[in-house]
């Protein structure tokens, strides 16, 4: 699944943290606040997701 498809599943208030393959944070924030910045990752494949959308937020690893 690419990141654009994954984003459709999130609420605007969902906290997400994006990681690259080196386990470095590349983007962090609420979906509604960082939607524009997320566009650069829309075609990138999601390799792993951890956490809960309703409480702790989601940690998402991308193939970058």
N, C-alpha and C positions, 0 to 999 in steps of 0.2 A: 504494500500500500504506500502510495506517495504521501507526502505531508499535506498536500492540498485536500486529498480525500479524508485524511485524518482530522483536519481542522473542522470539517463539516459536522463532526460529532461533538464538538466542545461547546459549552455555554460561553457567552461573552465574559462571564465572571470567573471562568476557569483560570487558575494560575498554571502557567506552563514554564518549564525550563528546558531549553534545547541544548543538547550536547553534541559535539562532533565525535569522530572516531577516537580521538586522543583523550576523551573524557573531559574536555574543556567546555565550560559554559559559553555558548555563542549568542544566546538571547534568553531573556527572562522577563516575565511580567504577566499581567492579565491579558487574555485574548483580545478583549475590546480595546486595550491600550496599545498593543503591539501588532495589530493586524497588518498594518502597512509594512512593517519591517519583516513580517513573516512571508510576504509575497516572494522574496528572493529564494525561499526554500520550497516553494510549492511543488516542484517536480523532483525533489530529492526523496529517496526512499527512506522510510522509517525502519530502523533496525530493531528497536526495543522500546517498550513503554513501561513505566513503573509508576505506582502511586494511585491516588483516587481523585477523580475530577471534583467531587463534592467536598472534600476535606483538605487533604494535604497538598493537592495540586498534582500535576503530572510531570514526570521527568521523561523526556523523549530524546532518544539517541537517533541521529540522522547519519546517513551514509555520505558524510563530507569530511 
